Amino acid sequence: MALKIIFMGTPDFAVPILKSIYKSSNKILEVYTQPPKKKNRGQKIINSPIHEYSKKKGFSIRNPIIFDDEEINYIEKLKPDLVIVVAYGKI
């Protein structure tokens, strides 16, 4: 039986974990990652590695600035079987 999963993560080392979930028979309902940030000299807005991978795979992405009751209600409505957190930093 496939599990319905929400993934929460941001850095490079979280990408292989998300990839392995994607390659499994489980379903990724939503991906949470940190909001894009300004970096480097030009203050260019950069997405997290998880955001970039999720965009390529067509996953639904959320990057709330604060993790509040509204987000918790949103997650509850999705009725996931499992939430996997790998260095998300907002909880």
C-alpha positions in Angstrom: 0.0 0.0 0.0 1.4 3.4 -1.0 1.8 6.0 1.7 0.7 9.6 1.2 3.7 11.7 2.2 4.5 15.3 2.9 8.2 16.1 2.7 9.9 19.0 4.5 13.5 19.9 3.8 15.8 22.5 2.4 19.5 21.8 1.9 21.5 19.7 -0.7 21.7 16.6 1.6 17.9 16.4 1.7 17.6 15.9 -2.1 18.7 12.2 -2.2 16.1 11.4 0.4 13.3 13.1 -1.6 14.6 11.3 -4.7 14.3 7.9 -3.0 10.8 8.7 -1.9 9.9 9.8 -5.5 11.3 6.5 -6.9 9.3 4.5 -4.4 5.6 3.5 -4.8 4.6 6.2 -2.3 2.8 9.4 -3.2 4.3 12.9 -2.5 1.4 15.2 -1.6 3.3 18.3 -0.9 6.9 19.5 -0.5 7.7 22.2 2.1 11.0 24.1 1.9 12.4 27.4 3.0 11.4 30.5 1.0 13.8 31.8 -1.7 16.6 34.0 -0.3 18.8 36.7 -1.6 22.4 35.6 -2.0 25.8 36.6 -3.4 26.9 40.0 -4.6 23.9 40.8 -6.8 21.5 39.8 -4.1 20.0 37.4 -6.6 17.0 35.4 -5.3 18.0 31.7 -5.0 15.6 28.8 -4.5 16.7 26.0 -2.1 18.0 22.7 -3.6 14.8 21.0 -2.6 12.7 23.7 -4.3 14.7 23.2 -7.5 14.4 19.4 -7.5 10.7 19.6 -6.7 10.1 22.1 -9.5 11.8 19.8 -12.0 9.6 16.8 -10.9 6.4 18.9 -10.8 5.7 18.5 -7.1 3.4 20.9 -5.3 5.7 23.3 -3.3 4.9 25.4 -0.3 7.4 27.7 1.4 5.6 29.6 4.1 7.4 32.4 6.0 5.9 31.2 9.3 4.6 27.8 10.2 1.3 28.7 11.8 -2.1 27.3 12.5 -3.1 28.0 8.9 -0.3 25.7 7.7 -1.2 23.0 10.2 -4.9 23.1 9.1 -3.7 22.8 5.4 -1.7 19.7 6.3 -4.5 18.2 8.2 -6.8 18.6 5.2 -4.3 16.7 3.0 -4.6 13.7 5.4 -1.0 12.5 5.0 0.0 9.1 6.3 3.5 10.4 7.0 5.5 13.7 7.2 9.2 13.3 6.7 11.4 16.2 7.9 15.0 16.6 6.8 16.6 19.9 7.9 13.5 22.0 7.2 14.1 24.6 9.9 10.6 26.1 10.3 9.1 23.9 12.8 
